[in-house]
């Protein structure tokens, strides 16, 4: 974070200009997304393209060579009428084929974009927590939405239109040399100069579009952060500072777009200049050849038509190339995510654990989030199946880290975490997490009904099962009081509900999934005392037969735990039940005493 006038407030390590040469393998990889439609849509689009291109190449011959040099020169009006009729029929065929081509290519492009976005989203679902630790939600959204959208033009128009323009150029090139080789050589001498200039622009344009993607990612990240943190912003009256920073980010995005558009626009003037130079050569040298009797007037007219048609595809190919540069800048960022491998990987011969009992062992476990500062140091812990373990300690002592290792959101740096005597790295990951239910303090409520939010823990649960789970944790009373009951629509993050109500829904969601292992990470911290008493009564029944890990700062909630572990700076410093630890008069005793003293001060 920089000062208020600073250019940068956050640094997103994935948002950078990627310095690589044009990657043809990556382009082929991108085009491979069209493979599923090669036998269906692509042939139809190709057929329409061929018809349209053939018409464009035939008509100038009909007008110049046949209409001027044959029909008009010999006053053969019947032939002229026939030529007019044929030309009209050809243009009608071209209109129909172009309509069909555009319709088919649009359909093809949307299918490819759908598949690419779905593949990217599905891949992200299985990436490890470390991936999300390093990236903001906004920068990930940019990849899935903006970067994928930026390739829409390439797939919708670029591929087929590029083939069409290439075939047209080759056809025109051949026809020009057939009509008049000397005039063709004179006119097309400008092409090498134009090619040299366009290649000089290539890297500059590509870098500019990469910078646009980077600035857009930063803008979206800040927008996402600002919207989610609006209450904090208003609480600290930082609206003006927030707007000022947004204006700076927005201006950076604008300037990046301006620079990229400026460089992008440089190609078209070169095409126009080349067109003008080619037309001047055509008129000067063409008139000379007519006077010499080397070519007929009709041939000169056809040549003029083809030369006019020649620069159109050249210009469009330049635009397609710019589209390609934009798409490649985005594809590099998309494939960077797609090539990201989960840190947590399941072994090919993973052990199936359908009948988990719930015995958990930590054997000399050490863990570091950044591989420099250890969060856990030589942890040895035994949690028998069906028992309740409470983890106590100051913030940063390692309580949540232990819970994350049990769910295998992270792998240990050294040592082992065993479930029923099996290293959890050898267990089927899906089955492991299906048997571990977690309730955290900052619960997440999705947009939808309350019924759908609770059912998130078990998608195939019946309405009756959902209701029973809600009533078991004491949520049924407030849900029934809502106008639409369980069908009440809640907004994103459940802002229409109180903090305590959201937490009760989270409890119901976890309990509905019926896990063998239940982790409560500060789960009752946001619930009032009366509601907590309801939940505690329900948990005494619901935790029977389950291994449970309770993380709590409110020590009154863990008095009945079978085993209590006190952590400090990643180490176990005390363990035992409530009575034993109170008699020991150590750290746990001090924590309990300090909380009771606080309550006395309040009273």
C-alpha angles and dihedrals in degrees: 000000000000134000123289091266093043127124096223128041100164132024118213109196094206094053104083139113107270109223106211135128118251103294112217092181089057090051090052089048089053093049090050087077086074092060097094089059099043092101097041119031102013097063091050092051091045092051091050090047093052093050092049093046093047091053092050091052096045102047098067090053090051092049099042110028100029104028098039104028098035114019101032097032091053095033090238097159094171089060089046091054090049091049091051091050093047091048091051091049091049092050090049089051089048091051092051094045092048091051090050092045094051092047093049096044091049089052091047092049093050092050091051093047089049092052094046094049092045091049092050094047093046091049092051090053090069100043117115127257090254089067091057092042089064099044137056121235090241094057090051091050090053090058094049097043114019100031093047091046091052089066094053094093091049094055097034099048110353104074101044094035090050091053089047093051093045092052090046092051093048090047092048092046092053094044093049091055091046092051096046124345095192093051091045092053092048094049099041095049086095092065098081090052091051092047091052093052094047093051090053089059095049102089095038093054093046093052091048093055092046088055090051090055090049094051092045089053091052091048093051092046091055092045091052092047094046095050094048092045098043093116092055091046092053093042091058093037092239096141094114094047090047092050091047092053091046090051089054093050091044091051091050089052091049093049091049091052091046092052093046092047090048092054091041091054093054093079098063096058090054089054091049092049090049090049091051092047091048091049091050091051090047094054096043099043095032094057089048091054092047090053089049090050092238094127135021124241091248091054089050090052091050089047090052091051092050093046090052089050091047097066094048095066089041090056093044091048087054090052091047089051089054088048087051092052091051091047092048091050089053095040091055088058093044094048089046086064094040090052091050109112121211113253087216107064130178117229118242091239095041115170117249112232106186093142101049114174095189108238109152127193130183111200115193091321120185126176139178125184093205098023090243108071113043117227093188127031123197097325115189114181138156121199113183118218113274096015129119119237121193121203116206132181146103122296109288095023092120104261097128091040090061089052091049091052092052090055088043094234083142132020122235118260088221137349128036140282109205129197113195087343095307124112105248089225086068095050126095101266097216093050091046094054092041087062095047117074119192131195115186132188096247097052120189121229117195126216109268138063126326088244091057092047093054092043089056086088091057114015095192095051118125123238089253092055091050091050092048091051092049093048091047091061095040097255096116094080098059093038092054089051091059117098093245098026113206090358092062110131115233123196127234110305089007095267091163088066129070120251091254093049091051089051092051090053088051090053091050091048093053095045093048089061087059097218122191089219120044123193119195109190106189084319096158097041093100097043124095120244095257093051090044090057090054091050094045090053090050093046092055087065099034097049093056108117093010129105106233134188116198122194112191142156090193096080094192088075095061103046091108096049115126091227133014124200121195115207131195125179092341097312133105106240100167139011139174138091124306095267095048093048093048090051090048089059094208133126094316091052090052091050093050092045093049091052092049090048089052090052090049090051091051093048 
